[in-house]
Amino acid sequence: MRKKTISMLFILSIILFIVGLTLIMIGALVGSTSTYDASTGTNQITHMGNLPLFIVGIIIYILSFVPFLIAWISALVKLARMQQWTWFVLMLLFNFICMIVYLFIGPDSPQMAPYQQMQQPNQPSQFQENSNS
């Protein structure tokens, strides 16, 4: 997969992540009721403001990880094919931060010339007659 496609998937996952979190916050907080327990000092939400919006937010939040995983695995495969093992290990350990760095300054696949047809060297045949006879 090209680096441009990987970056588009990564950006899509970030957008979905932000939208999902926003919908979760709006669905959970706006219009909700809560009770304050003075003995423990905690607030407890007794009724959620907009439950369908909250559920849609959770679904979008979970689905935001799909394009990220596709982009991350594609970047790992690309790095392994290019034998960039340092980048590969860093991408495994620090996936989100390293993905951002990889998209800006990471290695690109080298532009290779198309394969040229190699000619077989002329080899003497086994059944070639001996000229000394």
N, CA, C and O of each residue as an XYZ file, in Angstrom:
532
protein
N       0.841     -1.160      0.000
C       0.000      0.000      0.000
C       0.897      1.238      0.000
O       1.933      1.268      0.664
N       0.487      2.247     -0.747
C       1.285      3.463     -0.838
C       1.203      4.269      0.449
O       0.251      4.153      1.221
N       2.210      5.076      0.655
C       2.279      5.897      1.867
C       1.127      6.903      1.910
O       0.639      7.240      2.988
N       0.699      7.374      0.761
C      -0.415      8.316      0.691
C      -1.707      7.646      1.177
O      -2.489      8.263      1.901
N      -1.930      6.409      0.788
C      -3.117      5.677      1.224
C      -3.065      5.415      2.726
O      -4.077      5.524      3.418
N      -1.886      5.070      3.221
C      -1.719      4.847      4.662
C      -2.032      6.126      5.430
O      -2.689      6.081      6.471
N      -1.566      7.263      4.923
C      -1.823      8.525      5.616
C      -3.301      8.897      5.568
O      -3.823      9.450      6.536
N      -3.980      8.606      4.471
C      -5.414      8.896      4.391
C      -6.201      8.041      5.381
O      -7.129      8.533      6.022
N      -5.844      6.783      5.509
C      -6.511      5.916      6.481
C      -6.247      6.392      7.911
O      -7.139      6.355      8.758
N      -5.038      6.830      8.170
C      -4.680      7.328      9.498
C      -5.474      8.586      9.834
O      -5.984      8.714     10.947
N      -5.584      9.505      8.895
C      -6.349     10.732      9.111
C      -7.829     10.408      9.309
O      -8.486     11.009     10.159
N      -8.360      9.460      8.528
C      -9.752      9.044      8.692
C      -9.993      8.477     10.083
O     -11.026      8.750     10.696
N      -9.049      7.693     10.582
C      -9.222      7.122     11.921
C      -9.196      8.205     12.996
O      -9.935      8.112     13.976
N      -8.372      9.213     12.835
C      -8.330     10.313     13.806
C      -9.643     11.093     13.781
O     -10.167     11.456     14.834
N     -10.176     11.351     12.589
C     -11.443     12.076     12.476
C     -12.570     11.282     13.128
O     -13.363     11.839     13.887
N     -12.646      9.980     12.836
C     -13.682      9.146     13.440
C     -13.532      9.096     14.962
O     -14.527      9.107     15.688
N     -12.305      9.042     15.435
C     -12.041      9.019     16.869
C     -12.573     10.276     17.545
O     -13.239     10.196     18.577
N     -12.280     11.439     16.962
C     -12.727     12.711     17.531
C     -14.246     12.825     17.485
O     -14.864     13.260     18.456
N     -14.854     12.436     16.360
C     -16.309     12.488     16.245
C     -16.955     11.557     17.271
O     -17.934     11.932     17.916
N     -16.420     10.357     17.424
C     -16.970      9.418     18.393
C     -16.890      9.937     19.815
O     -17.859      9.851     20.569
N     -15.731     10.479     20.184
C     -15.593     11.035     21.533
C     -16.523     12.225     21.764
O     -17.080     12.385     22.850
N     -16.682     13.050     20.742
C     -17.577     14.201     20.867
C     -19.017     13.750     21.079
O     -19.720     14.287     21.935
N     -19.454     12.768     20.301
C     -20.818     12.272     20.455
C     -21.024     11.593     21.808
O     -22.099     11.694     22.399
N     -20.011     10.913     22.289
C     -20.108     10.283     23.613
C     -20.269     11.354     24.688
O     -21.110     11.228     25.578
N     -19.470     12.395     24.601
C     -19.545     13.461     25.600
C     -20.883     14.188     25.526
O     -21.489     14.481     26.557
N     -21.348     14.480     24.311
C     -22.638     15.167     24.169
C     -23.771     14.267     24.648
O     -24.653     14.716     25.380
N     -23.752     13.013     24.243
C     -24.819     12.093     24.619
C     -24.851     11.802     26.106
O     -25.922     11.589     26.673
N     -23.709     11.791     26.733
C     -23.670     11.452     28.155
C     -23.921     12.655     29.051
O     -24.537     12.514     30.107
N     -23.460     13.823     28.657
C     -23.487     14.953     29.582
C     -24.637     15.933     29.369
O     -25.215     16.417     30.342
N     -24.978     16.233     28.127
C     -25.989     17.246     27.865
C     -27.363     16.687     28.223
O     -27.799     15.690     27.647
N     -28.021     17.304     29.140
C     -29.354     16.895     29.545
C     -29.384     15.771     30.559
O     -30.458     15.256     30.869
N     -28.244     15.381     31.081
C     -28.230     14.289     32.058
C     -28.496     14.829     33.454
O     -28.320     16.015     33.735
N     -28.918     13.935     34.299
C     -29.130     14.311     35.699
C     -28.155     13.518     36.555
O     -27.830     12.371     36.248
N     -27.699     14.138     37.622
C     -26.748     13.464     38.492
C     -27.057     13.786     39.944
O     -27.711     14.778     40.264
N     -26.571     12.927     40.794
C     -26.711     13.154     42.226
C     -25.332     13.234     42.843
O     -24.406     12.535     42.432
N     -25.214     14.089     43.828
C     -23.930     14.271     44.514
C     -24.023     13.619     45.886
O     -24.925     13.911     46.671
N     -23.078     12.735     46.157
C     -23.022     12.076     47.464
C     -21.979     12.815     48.301
O     -20.781     12.727     48.033
N     -22.440     13.538     49.307
C     -21.559     14.366     50.115
C     -20.624     13.543     50.989
O     -19.525     13.992     51.314
N     -21.048     12.350     51.372
C     -20.198     11.544     52.258
C     -18.959     11.019     51.537
O     -17.887     10.921     52.133
N     -19.104     10.683     50.256
C     -17.954     10.178     49.501
C     -17.354     11.245     48.590
O     -16.213     11.116     48.145
N     -18.125     12.305     48.312
C     -17.617     13.376     47.456
C     -17.636     13.020     45.984
O     -16.820     13.527     45.214
N     -18.554     12.156     45.581
C     -18.603     11.735     44.177
C     -19.924     12.147     43.550
O     -20.941     12.281     44.232
N     -19.890     12.342     42.247
C     -21.073     12.596     41.438
C     -21.433     11.312     40.729
O     -20.555     10.606     40.234
N     -22.718     11.001     40.674
C     -23.150      9.798     39.976
C     -24.253     10.188     39.004
O     -25.248     10.799     39.393
N     -24.069      9.828     37.728
C     -25.075     10.138     36.713
C     -26.236      9.168     36.895
O     -26.059      7.951     36.834
N     -27.439      9.727     37.123
C     -28.613      8.877     37.327
C     -29.396      8.681     36.046
O     -30.057      7.655     35.881
N     -29.337      9.643     35.134
C     -30.055      9.524     33.871
C     -29.210     10.166     32.781
O     -28.798     11.320     32.895
N     -28.959      9.402     31.722
C     -28.157      9.912     30.627
C     -29.011     10.822     29.756
O     -30.202     10.569     29.574
N     -28.417     11.867     29.223
C     -29.155     12.858     28.451
C     -29.723     12.325     27.153
O     -30.916     12.489     26.899
N     -28.920     11.702     26.337
C     -29.360     11.225     25.036
C     -28.702      9.872     24.792
O     -27.592      9.804     24.265
N     -29.376      8.814     25.169
C     -28.808      7.476     25.080
C     -28.515      7.039     23.639
O     -27.447      6.475     23.402
N     -29.419      7.272     22.650
C     -29.085      6.864     21.271
C     -27.838      7.567     20.734
O     -27.032      6.949     20.039
N     -27.675      8.845     21.047
C     -26.487      9.582     20.608
C     -25.233      9.028     21.271
O     -24.176      8.950     20.645
N     -25.351      8.648     22.521
C     -24.244      8.042     23.252
C     -23.838      6.710     22.612
O     -22.649      6.439     22.451
N     -24.810      5.888     22.252
C     -24.531      4.581     21.629
C     -23.903      4.759     20.249
O     -22.965      4.043     19.898
N     -24.416      5.712     19.460
C     -23.817      5.989     18.140
C     -22.370      6.458     18.312
O     -21.494      6.080     17.535
N     -22.128      7.277     19.327
C     -20.765      7.739     19.601
C     -19.831      6.592     19.945
O     -18.684      6.568     19.499
N     -20.315      5.638     20.738
C     -19.487      4.478     21.089
C     -19.195      3.636     19.859
O     -18.076      3.152     19.691
N     -20.194      3.453     18.991
C     -19.987      2.662     17.769
C     -18.960      3.337     16.860
O     -18.067      2.671     16.337
N     -19.080      4.651     16.668
C     -18.116      5.374     15.830
C     -16.729      5.337     16.457
O     -15.730      5.181     15.755
N     -16.667      5.478     17.766
C     -15.388      5.413     18.477
C     -14.710      4.062     18.256
O     -13.510      4.010     17.986
N     -15.460      2.980     18.367
C     -14.899      1.638     18.154
C     -14.504      1.445     16.694
O     -13.455      0.867     16.407
N     -15.334      1.924     15.769
C     -15.023      1.775     14.344
C     -13.831      2.625     13.908
O     -13.263      2.385     12.843
N     -13.445      3.608     14.709
C     -12.289      4.425     14.343
C     -10.989      3.625     14.387
O      -9.993      4.021     13.781
N     -10.997      2.513     15.095
C      -9.788      1.709     15.179
C      -9.575      0.823     13.950
O      -8.462      0.346     13.729
N     -10.607      0.598     13.153
C     -10.472     -0.248     11.961
C      -9.534      0.385     10.935
O      -8.577     -0.275     10.530
N      -9.755      1.646     10.485
C      -8.799      2.211      9.527
C      -7.403      2.386     10.118
O      -6.410      2.299      9.396
N      -7.320      2.632     11.431
C      -5.997      2.745     12.048
C      -5.256      1.410     11.978
O      -4.071      1.375     11.647
N      -5.946      0.319     12.287
C      -5.295     -0.994     12.225
C      -4.878     -1.345     10.806
O      -3.806     -1.912     10.597
N      -5.720     -1.011      9.825
C      -5.361     -1.280      8.431
C      -4.124     -0.475      8.042
O      -3.215     -1.007      7.405
N      -4.085      0.794      8.417
C      -2.926      1.639      8.096
C      -1.681      1.153      8.819
O      -0.598      1.123      8.236
N      -1.822      0.773     10.078
C      -0.679      0.324     10.869
C      -0.104     -0.979     10.324
O       1.111     -1.106     10.175
N      -0.962     -1.940     10.029
C      -0.485     -3.219      9.489
C       0.116     -3.026      8.104
O       1.116     -3.662      7.773
N      -0.479     -2.158      7.290
C       0.085     -1.883      5.965
C       1.462     -1.235      6.073
O       2.363     -1.549      5.294
N       1.624     -0.334      7.036
C       2.940      0.290      7.234
C       3.955     -0.747      7.701
O       5.106     -0.723      7.264
N       3.547     -1.650      8.578
C       4.460     -2.705      9.032
C       4.873     -3.616      7.878
O       6.044     -3.977      7.761
N       3.927     -3.985      7.036
C       4.243     -4.842      5.884
C       5.187     -4.119      4.937
O       6.146     -4.707      4.438
N       4.915     -2.847      4.691
C       5.772     -2.069      3.795
C       7.193     -1.948      4.349
O       8.166     -2.077      3.606
N       7.307     -1.699      5.655
C       8.634     -1.597      6.264
C       9.367     -2.932      6.235
O      10.583     -2.963      6.046
N       8.650     -4.025      6.419
C       9.286     -5.337      6.361
C       9.759     -5.651      4.944
O      10.840     -6.212      4.766
N       8.975     -5.300      3.947
C       9.399     -5.537      2.550
C      10.623     -4.712      2.178
O      11.458     -5.148      1.386
N      10.725     -3.494      2.766
C      11.886     -2.646      2.488
C      13.063     -2.999      3.393
O      14.147     -2.435      3.248
N      12.857     -3.922      4.320
C      13.859     -4.359      5.287
C      14.380     -3.191      6.127
O      15.579     -3.066      6.375
N      13.461     -2.356      6.548
C      13.747     -1.250      7.464
C      13.405     -1.721      8.875
O      12.353     -1.375      9.412
N      14.292     -2.506      9.471
C      13.979     -3.191     10.722
C      13.925     -2.260     11.923
O      13.193     -2.527     12.876
N      14.677     -1.188     11.896
C      14.616     -0.231     12.998
C      13.246      0.434     13.039
O      12.621      0.526     14.096
N      12.787      0.896     11.879
C      11.456      1.483     11.794
C      10.393      0.459     12.173
O       9.420      0.793     12.849
N      10.574     -0.781     11.743
C       9.611     -1.836     12.024
C       9.446     -2.040     13.528
O       8.323     -2.091     14.031
N      10.560     -2.156     14.242
C      10.503     -2.380     15.695
C       9.914     -1.157     16.402
O       9.106     -1.304     17.319
N      10.312      0.040     15.984
C       9.750      1.245     16.589
C       8.247      1.338     16.339
O       7.497      1.763     17.218
N       7.805      0.943     15.144
C       6.384      0.974     14.822
C       5.610     -0.034     15.674
O       4.467      0.217     16.054
N       6.232     -1.164     15.969
C       5.578     -2.149     16.831
C       5.457     -1.641     18.268
O       4.429     -1.842     18.915
N       6.495     -0.989     18.760
C       6.507     -0.563     20.155
C       5.713      0.715     20.406
O       4.965      0.806     21.379
N       5.875      1.688     19.538
C       5.250      3.005     19.724
C       4.362      3.301     18.526
O       4.646      4.219     17.757
N       3.301      2.540     18.361
C       2.548      2.561     17.111
C       1.970      3.928     16.752
O       2.169      4.371     15.621
N       1.275      4.614     17.636
C       0.616      5.863     17.253
C       1.621      6.981     16.983
O       1.546      7.653     15.955
N       2.558      7.177     17.906
C       3.547      8.246     17.744
C       4.460      7.960     16.556
O       4.767      8.852     15.766
N       4.884      6.720     16.442
C       5.776      6.359     15.338
C       5.060      6.446     13.989
O       5.690      6.736     12.972
N       3.750      6.197     13.975
C       2.996      6.321     12.723
C       2.981      7.767     12.249
O       3.108      8.029     11.053
N       2.829      8.704     13.175
C       2.853     10.123     12.808
C       4.226     10.498     12.249
O       4.315     11.159     11.214
N       5.285     10.082     12.924
C       6.643     10.385     12.463
C       6.913      9.711     11.120
O       7.514     10.312     10.230
N       6.467      8.461     10.976
C       6.668      7.719      9.727
C       5.996      8.419      8.544
O       6.561      8.465      7.452
N       4.803      8.960      8.750
C       4.096      9.608      7.651
C       4.787     10.881      7.197
O       4.676     11.261      6.031
N       5.508     11.553      8.109
C       6.191     12.782      7.722
C       7.613     12.534      7.216
O       8.000     13.076      6.181
N       8.392     11.724      7.931
C       9.798     11.582      7.552
C      10.223     10.132      7.357
O      11.417      9.861      7.228
N       9.295      9.211      7.333
C       9.633      7.797      7.193
C      10.163      7.452      5.819
O      10.027      8.233      4.877
N      10.764      6.289      5.706
C      11.337      5.885      4.419
C      10.253      5.578      3.398
O       9.201      5.031      3.725
N      10.535      5.943      2.158
C       9.654      5.598      1.038
C      10.221      4.391      0.337
O      11.418      4.116      0.413
N       9.357      3.676     -0.342
C       9.853      2.532     -1.099
C      10.656      3.058     -2.287
O      10.221      3.988     -2.968
N      11.814      2.474     -2.536
C      12.650      2.960     -3.641
C      11.998      2.677     -4.977
O      11.340      1.654     -5.165
N      12.192      3.600     -5.896
C      11.685      3.403     -7.243
C      12.635      2.477     -7.987
O      13.777      2.842     -8.266
N      12.170      1.302     -8.299
C      13.026      0.322     -8.944
C      12.754      0.306    -10.445
O      11.619      0.465    -10.895
N      13.807      0.113    -11.186
C      13.657     -0.012    -12.623
C      12.963     -1.330    -12.934
O      13.109     -2.300    -12.191
N      12.210     -1.369    -14.028
C      11.568     -2.638    -14.367
C      12.606     -3.710    -14.664
O      13.717     -3.428    -15.114
N      12.213     -4.933    -14.402
C      13.132     -6.042    -14.631
C      13.487     -6.137    -16.105
O      12.635     -5.987    -16.981
N      14.769     -6.390    -16.357
C      15.202     -6.589    -17.729
C      15.437     -8.073    -17.944
O      15.876     -8.786    -17.041
N      15.145     -8.512    -19.120
C      15.310     -9.919    -19.450
C      16.799    -10.222    -19.560
O      17.520     -9.593    -20.334
N      17.241    -11.188    -18.779
C      18.653    -11.570    -18.835
C      18.825    -12.645    -19.898
O      18.005    -13.554    -20.024
N      19.901    -12.524    -20.657
C      20.169    -13.522    -21.682
C      20.984    -14.643    -21.078
O      21.891    -14.415    -20.277
N      20.651    -15.849    -21.471
C      21.379    -17.014    -21.001
C      22.717    -17.087    -21.740
O      22.777    -16.899    -22.955
N      23.775    -17.360    -21.001
C      25.066    -17.499    -21.683
C      25.048    -18.760    -22.547
O      24.379    -19.745    -22.234
N      25.797    -18.697    -23.635
C      25.873    -19.860    -24.531
C      26.716    -20.935    -23.863
O      27.902    -20.739    -23.595
N      26.092    -22.060    -23.603
C      26.802    -23.170    -22.998
C      26.938    -24.277    -24.033
O      26.019    -24.519    -24.815
N      28.080    -24.944    -24.039
C      28.236    -26.033    -25.008
C      27.281    -27.176    -24.657
O      27.055    -27.488    -23.487
N      26.766    -27.747    -25.636
C      25.826    -28.847    -25.462
C      26.580    -30.113    -25.084
O      27.749    -30.271    -25.438
N      25.919    -31.016    -24.367
C      26.561    -32.283    -23.971
C      26.813    -33.163    -25.186
O      27.776    -33.927    -25.238
N      25.950    -33.036    -26.126
C      26.021    -33.936    -27.278
C      26.743    -33.309    -28.454
O      26.586    -33.758    -29.589
N      27.515    -32.298    -28.202
C      28.236    -31.646    -29.268
C      29.361    -32.560    -29.727
O      30.077    -33.142    -28.913
N      29.503    -32.674    -31.015
C      30.519    -33.583    -31.550
C      31.905    -33.021    -31.316
O      32.139    -31.814    -31.380
N      32.800    -33.927    -31.048
C      34.169    -33.548    -30.839
C      34.824    -33.304    -32.181
O      34.758    -34.171    -33.053
N      35.447    -32.167    -32.382
C      36.022    -31.818    -33.687
C      37.340    -32.524    -33.924
O      37.829    -32.481    -35.053
N      37.947    -33.167    -32.953
C      39.226    -33.848    -33.106
C      39.056    -35.275    -33.632
O      40.072    -35.909    -33.920
N      37.894    -35.806    -33.773
C      37.744    -37.186    -34.155
C      37.914    -37.397    -35.606
O      37.814    -38.528    -36.081
